[in-house]
Structures are given as structure tokens and as C-alpha cells.
């Protein structure tokens, strides 16, 4: 295949009902040939013809394009939009930081990426929508969004659940929404089928994209359509921590779940979309330990939640037979972090087995605990959180004589001492949060009360 030399953000369009949006792109090659691509989003509600909606569709056009641009990483962009310097800075940050893992995995320099250009003379008009105190909550079926939803309900904030589904796969979200007692609206995402073949080309690059960016922008469009003020996500404190480094830059698998991204997205929304829309994480101040303690207070979800990404695979034949694959970093990390807060019997029922008896998980276990390599490139707890959890498990007498707990003892991860100071620190909310002012005190007070 000829070398890709340019990536073009072509156009986007909506059907007459304004419920289906199509985003078009193209890749130009050195020999003059071209690949045309398009992606479709199908909304459950009509999106109004307004300036905030237009700005969000433009942002989605740029954001969705990351999946197609990264395949060959051509050196230049062609874009029809006139971007302000603020917008250009935002998108350069999203592409570079959001693709940091992608660059690391493919051993590519940051300098290989194209750059968005903006104008200081272009100023964005920011309207007021007239939103209501209503939240649209991103539900992925995991413990974090469950906890966020229960916290919002405790504050008597009306909540509607939202899921972005690739194909028809909603994972566990419908069951979670049913227990939570909220309506669930789904937006269907249909990738261009050519992407699968392009990714198989010898010249193609494959890797992680900042999917939480897409989730945020689609949620904001739903807010515009329903006049809900808040698009709420459930990203905890460890999401801000890097996994490793590449060429002097940090690599964070969860960058689009980080506090840096949350602040950047808030600024982008308030300065380019609408002044009365808010994007924020309800559990930003919490460690994974604190999240697990609070999540354990809602036992009705234990038999429906999942944190396993393989449940959401596009190819149904590659999905696990139940809610957990029992093999991936997220499954093992969840098992470790949840174990101190529920009984061993309930824990094993959740995963349909005792993961600590699986010798094939030893390498992954050593990575999660910091003995070998770096923290896995996945949404997992920190190494300190894993070690603290293991010591709490040992003190409680749980999972005794299991293979992985003996591995922990062999590597001296289990230490006979008082861990109360470390636990107290892990259960203390941090000051790092971006909750809207009118909700901040109520939400933080509620969290603190439930933790103590």
C-alpha cells in the first residue's frame, strides 16, 4: 500500500429527524489514491438545531476522527473548521496525550503526529441553554458508575443513565440501570467497516484511543437535547496516574479519565459550547480502596456489575461466557481490591471461581503489585492499593493458602504490621476534584459520611 500523506476531516450530516449523524473522513496516499471513510451515530432523541449542538457535532467530528487518523498517522491534517487557539490547543492535547499509549506501544515519536492550527483572533460566542438540574450519567456496568449514580440519587438529583454502544452491545448496563431505578438511553455507534481491514495492513498502527472523550461529547449532546445540566462520569483518583514513560513523556492509559482531561474538558465546554453545561466526575476525589468500600454498601449490584472490558467486544464470539473473563488485568485488580470489603464466598460467586488459585495469573499479579514491569495498560488500581488490599485480606484470614497469596508472601508483599494509617489515608478523599460549586459541599459531605 502507498504511504499515507494526509488525513481530511471531510463533512458531517444529519438526517431529517436529526437522530442520525454521519461523519466523513478521507486518507490521501502518495500515489494519488484515496480511502473514504464514514462513521454513524444513532441517537434516541432528536438533536436540536442550535449553536451548542453545532459546536458539539464539530467536536465529535474531530474526536471520532482519531480512530481513523491513527491507522497510518499521516503527517498533515486538512480540516474545514476555523479553530480558535483555545480549540486548537485542546485538540492538540487530546491527540497527543490521548494517544500517548498508542505512541508507546508502536514506539513512535510525538513529532510524527500532525498538529491542529488555531487563530488568536477568533473568539467563541458562548450561549446559555437554560438547562435544568438534571444529570445524565454514563453507565458502563461497573462499580464506579454504580457508585456515582447512588450518590447522585442520595442528593435527590434526577438521573438518566446513558450508554454508548458499539453495535447492539450494552453489556451489563440495562441490568444495572434497572436496579438503580433509572431510565437508560443508548446511543449506537457504527464504525466504518473498512477500519478492520485497514488495521490489518502491514503499514497500519494499532492501539488505544481516548474513548472517554467520545463518551463525554456524545453525553453533552444528549444534555443539549434534553436540557440536562450535568453529564456525569465516574473516574476515580488513580485514573490520573501514569502507567509508564516514553521518550521523556508520561504514558497514561486512562488519560481521558484523568483530572487533567476533566479540567480541560470543562474549560472547553464553558468557553466554546455553553456556559450552563457541566462535565465532571462524581468520584474524582476517591481512591480505588475508597470506591470499593462504598460500593460494598450496595450489595444488590454484586450479581450484575462487571469491570471486564472483554464483555464489550464487537466480535460476539470473543466475549466471555459470563460477566468476567477471569484473565485480564481489570478482573484480577477488581478481585484484589474488592476482597477486603465482602465475604470470600460472595467474592467467588461474583467471579465464578477463586482467581487467587489460578497460576496463570502470576505474571499479571506481579505487575499489579509492582514486583515486575509497570502497571498494566488498563483501568486498574495502583500498586500501593493492591499491596494494601493484600495485607487487609491476610489480616482478615481470607483467601488463605491460595497460590497468589503465597506468591505475595514469597515476594514479601505481606507484612505483619498495623496498616491502619495506610488505610486511613486511602479512605481520605483528596482535594483533587472539579464538582460544580452548587453540588460540591453536598456531594463531598455525603461521601465523607459514608466512608466513616
N, C-alpha and C positions, 0 to 999 in steps of 0.2 A: 504494500500500500504506500502511496506517495505521502510525503511529510505534510502534516497539518500546519498551515501558516497563519490562519486567522479564525476567530470564533465570533459569530454575529448573533446578537440578540435581535431577532427579526421583528415580530409583532406579536400582540396578543389580541384575542377577540372573545366576545361573549355572545351566546345565543339570545334570541328574543326574550326568553323568560329570565335572563340574567342569572341562570343557575349553573350553566356550564361554561367554563373558561378554557380556552386553548392557547398555549404558549409556544411560540415557534422560534426555532434556532437553526443555525447552519454552521457547518465546518467547511472551510475552504482549504484545498490542498495545493501543493506546489505545482502539480501538473495541470491545474485549472479545473479539476473536478470538484464536486461539492456533495456533501451529505446534508439533507434537510431533515430536521427532527421536530417533533412536537409532543407536548405533554398536556394532559387534560385533568382538570379538577371539576368534580361534580358536587355542587353544594345542595343541602337540603332546604335552603331558603333562597329567595331572590335577593341578590346584592343590589343595593340602591345605586342609582347613577348620581354619584356625589364626588366632590373633590377628595375626601378622605379615602373613599373606595378606589378612585382612580390612582391615587398615590400608592395604595397598598397593592393593587394589581401590578403596577410598575415595579414595586419592590419584590413581589413574588416572581415576576418575570426574570429579574436579576438573580434572585435567590435560588429558584428552581434550576436556573442555567448552570449552576455549579456542578450538577451531576453529569452534564454533557461536556462542559468545558474541560473537566479534569481528565477525560478519557485520553486525549492526546496533548493537552496542555500547550496549545499554540501560543506563540509569543505576543500576539496582539488581540484586542477586542475591537469590534465595531458595535456601537450602541447608538440608538436613535434619540435617547433621552439626554437632555441638558441637565447635568447634575450640579448641584451646589457643592462647594468644597466640603461641607459637613456630610453630604450624602456620599461623595467620593471617598472621604476618609473612613466612613462607616463600612462601605463595601470593600475597601482595601483591607481593612482589619478583619472583616468576616472571611474573606477568601484566604488571607494569609494565615490567620490564627485557626480558622475552622478547618483548614487543610494541613495543619501542622503535622498531624499523624500521617496523613497521606504522603506528605513530602518525606517524612522519616522512613516509612515503610518502603517507599520506592527509591530512597537515597537520592533525592533531588534537592538542588539548592533553591532557596526562596527567590533568588534572582531570575529563575526560569519562568516565574509567573507573570502574567500580564497585569497592567495597572489601570485602574479607573482614574479618569481625569475630571476635575471639578472646577467651578468658577467661583471666586470670592464675591463677584458682583451679583451673583444670582441669590436672591433671598426667597425663602419659602413662606408663603402665606399659610398660617395655621388656624383653621377654623375651630369652632366649638360645635360639637354634635348635639348636645343636650342629652347626655347619657343618664341612665338610672343606676341606682346602687344595686346592681345585679352582677354576678360573676359567672363567667364561662370557664369551667375547669377542665384542663387537659387530663384525660383519664387514660392511662396505659395499662391498667390492670394490676399495677404493682403497689407495694406498701406505701410509697411516697405520695402518690396521688390520692390514695385512700385516706391517709392521714390529713392531707391538705383539705380534702372535702369535708371530713368530720370536724375539723377546726372551723371552717367557714360556716358550717351548719350550726355549730355551737354559738356563733356570733349572730345567728339569725339572718345571715346574708343569703338571699335566694341564689341557688346554684343550678346551672345546667351543665351536664357533662358533655364533653366533646372528644371525638376520636378522629384521627386522620388515618384512613385505611388504604393500604396498597392492595388493590383488588377488592375482594369481599372479606378480607380477614380482619375481624375486630378483636381477635384474641379473647381475653377474658373480660373485656370492658363491659359487655352487656350484663354479665352476672354481677360485676362489681357495682354498676350503676343501679341495678335492681335492689341490692342490699342497702346501698346508700340512700335509696329513695329519691333519685333524681332522674330527670329525663336525659336521654343520651342522643345527641345529634352526631351523625357521621358524615365526614367529607371524604369522597372517594378520589384517590389519586391514581391516575393511569399513566405510567411511564411509556415513553416511545419504545415499542418492541425492538427497534433496531439496536438499542443500547446493549442488549445482551450479546449480540453478535459483534458489535464494535469492541466490547470489553474482551473478547477472545482473540483480537488481533495481536500479533507479536509486538507491535509498537504501542499498544494500549497500556495505560496505567490503571490500577485498581486500588481502591482504598476507601476509607471512611470519609463521609461528608458531615457538615454541621446540621444534622437533621432537625435539631431543636429550633433552629432558625426558621425552617419551613413551618414547623408546628406553630410557632409564635405568630407568624404573618397570617396564616390561614385562620387562626383563632381571632386575631384582630379584625379580620374581615367579617367574621361571624358577629363580633361585638358591634361593628358598624351597622350590620343588617338588623340586629335586634335591639340596638341602643343599650347594650350592656356596657358598664363602665370598665370592668376588670376582665382581663384574660389572665387566669391564674395557673401557674405551673408549680411543680413540686421538686425543686432542685435543692439539695442539701449542701452543707458547707464543704464537704470533701470534693464536690464537683469542681471547685476552683483550684485544686492542687494538681500540678503536672505529674505525668507518668514517667517522663524521661526528658532528655535533651537531644537536640540535633543541630549541629553547626552553630552552637552558642545560643540557640533559642529553645525555650521550653516547648514540650510537646504534651498537650492535654487532650486526651480522648474526649473529654466532656467539656471542651471549651465553650460550646454553645449552650451549656448548662451552668457556666461559671458566673461568679459575681461580676466579673469584668464585662461579660456579654450582657448580663441583665441590666447593668447601668448604661451600657452603650445602646441597648435596645430602647430603654426608657427615654434617653435623650433623643434618639432618632424619632420615636413616636411623637414626643411632645414638641419637637422642632420642625417636623415635616408632615405629620399625619393629622393629629387633633390634640388639643390641649386637655380634653377631658376623657382620654383613654389611658388606661394604665396596664402595663405588663409587669408582673412581679411573681416571685416565688414565695409561697406562704411558709416554707420551712427552711429558708436560706440560713438561718442562724443555728441550725441543728447539726450535730454530728450524726454519723450513722448509728452510733450507740443510742443516742437520744431518740432518734427516729424509731429504732426497734423497740425501745421501752414504751414509747407512746403507742406504737402500732399494736403491741401486745395487749393493750387495753380494749381492743376491738376484736374479740375472738370470732365474731360472726363472719369475718372475712378470711379466716385462715384456710378454709377449704375451697376458696375460689381465686385467691390472688396468685400472681406469678410475676417473677422478675426475669424470666428466661426469654432472651431475645429470639431464640430459635422458634418460639411459638408463632412469631410474626413473619416467618419466611414466606416469600412469594410462592415458592415451589412447595405445594402441599405435601409431596412425598418426602420432603426433607424436614418436616416439622416433627417434634417429638409426639409420642402417642398420648401423652398427658400434659400437664401444665409445666413440667420440668424435664429437661433432658438429662440432668444428673451428671453432666460432663463439663459444662462451661464455667468460666470464672464467676459469672453472676450467680449461678446456682450454689457454688461452693461458698462464695462470700456471704450470700444470704443465709445459708445454713449455719455458718460460724457466728454471724452477728445476731441471729435470732435465737440461737440455742440458750443463752443465759436467761431469756425472758419468758419461755414457755416450757412445758414438761417435755422430756425426751420422747415420750410416747406420741404426743401431738406433733412434735417435730418430725419424727419418722413417718407419721401418717401423711404429712404435707408432701414430703418428697418421695413417698412410697419405698424408701429404703434409708439406711443409715449411711450417709456419704462418707463418714469417717472410717468405714470398713472397706472403702474402695481404694485399693493400692494404686490403681491407675491415676489417681488424683494427686499423688505425692508431689510431682513437679509443680503443678499448679498451686498446691498448698504452700510450697516453699517460696513461690513468687508472691503470693498474697501476704505472707508473713515477713517478707523482706530478706529471707535467707539466701535466695538466689535471684539473679536477674533484676528486673524492675517490675513495678506494679503492672499487672496485665492491662492491655489497652482495651479497657471495658469499664462500665459503670460499677465500680466495686469500692468497698471501704478501704481506708488507709491501712498500712502495715501496723501502725500503733493500735488501731481499733481492733484489728484481727488478734493481735497479741493480748490485749486487754480482755477480749471476749474469751479467748482460750483459757486464760487464768481464772476468769469467773466460772467458766464451765468446770474446770478442775476443782475449784473450791466447793462447788455445788455437788460434786460427785457424779456429774452427768457424763455420758459417753465414755465411761471408764473402760480401760483395756482395749479401746478401739485402735486401729492401726495408725491413723493420723494423729491421734492424741499422743501415742507413743513416739511418733516421729517428732512431735513438738517437744517432748521431754528430752529426746536424744540431742536436739539442737538447742537445748536449754532455753526454750521459749516459755516454759512453765517454771515460774519462780515462786518459792514458798515465802510470801511476804504479804503485808497488808496493801491491797490495791485500792483502798477507799479513796485516796487522794486522786489517783488517776481516773477513777470512776466519776468522782465529783466534778472533775474538770471536763470530762466528756459529756456530762449531763448539764453543763452550764452553757446556755445559749450565748453565741458570740454577738458582737456588736455589728457584724457584717450582714446587713440586710437592706432592702430597698422597698419596704412596705409603704404604701401611700399613707400620708400623715393622718388621715381620718380613721385609719384602721390600725395603725401601728401599736398604740398603747393597749388596746383591747386584745389584739392577737398575741402580743408578747406576754401579756399578763396571763392569758389563758394557757399558753404553752408552759410558762413557769409553774403555774398552779398544778397542771397535770404531771409535770416532771417530779414535783416534790410530794 
